[in-house]
């Protein structure tokens, strides 16, 4: 049972402890207490220190959603293929133009280099 008014604690802060520092704030009723607790304040110094020393959970990013096999190529994939084929890419080229250039380059007969 908590008696009001009471003091809440949060680390770090302006008051020094044994290897830690903490801040204080009052809570005059249950409503203020609940609001402060949801904002990271704690009813005791040890609980505040424990929360401060506990590493924050790092959110794990969700894996990218794979595109279906029949999805059109992305701009990055188109530009990579152009680079692979030696096709110049201009920022004004749209995807359709680049896809046409790729298609034309793939239809060209392979060049045979003289080996002398």
N, C-alpha and C positions, 0 to 999 in steps of 0.2 A: 504494500500500500504506500503510495507516494503522498507526502504531505505538501501542500502548496502554501506559500510560494516555495520553489525549489531552484536549485542551480543545475545547469547542464554544462557539459564539457566537450571540447573539440580540439584535436591536435592537428597541426602545430598552433601555437598562440603566443601571447606575450608573457605568460607566467612560466617559470622554469621549474622543471622537475628533475628526476634522476635520469638524465640522458634523453629527456624529451621536453617539450614545451606544450602548453595548453592555453586555451581561451575559455572564458566562462560567459554564461548568459543566463538571465533569470527566466523562469516560466511561472506565471502567476496562477494558471489554471490548467486543466487537462487539455483544452484546445491549444493553448500556446505550447504545452509540452509535446503534444502529438505533432504539431507543425514543425517544431525544432528537431525532433527525432527524425522526421522524414527528410529534413535538410542536412542530416549528418551529425547532429549533436547527440551526446550520450549522457546517461544519468550518473555515471561514475568516471573518474579519471582512468582507472584501469581499462574500462571498456573503450574509452576514447583512444588510449594509447594502443590497444590491441587492434582497433580498426585502422589506425594510422600506419601501423607497422605491417599490416597484412597487405600483400601486393594486390593492386587493382586487377580485376579480371580483364584480360584483353579480349575483346570480341573477336571471334574467329570468322573471317569472311566466308560467306557461302560460296561453294564452288560455282564457277560459271555454268550457266545452263547451256548444254551443247545444242548447237543449231542442227536442225534436221539436214540430212545429206543432200536434199534437193533445195536447200536454201541458196539464194543467190550469194555470190562471193562478196565479202565486205570490201570497203575501199582499201583497207590495209593489205588484204590478200591480192587485190588487183594490182596495187602498186608494187608489191613484192614480186609478182609474176612479171610485170613490166621490167623491173630491174634485172631479173634473171634472164630475160630475153633481150636485154639491151635496148628497150624501147624508152624513149624520152617521155617523161611525164611532166606536163605543165599544169599548174593549179587551175587553169580554166578548162581543162579536159574533164568532161563528165564521165561517169562510169561506162556508159554505153560506148563512147568513143574509144576508151581504153580497151574495153572488151573486144571491140572490132579490130583494133590494132593487134591485140594478142592473138585473136583468131587468124588474122592474115599472116602473122609471123609464124604461127604453127603450121600453116598450110604451105609455106615456102619449102621448096626442096632443100634438103640438107646440103650445105656447102662442103665440098671436099677440099681440104687444104693439101697443097703439094708438099710432099716430104722429100726434100732433096739432100 
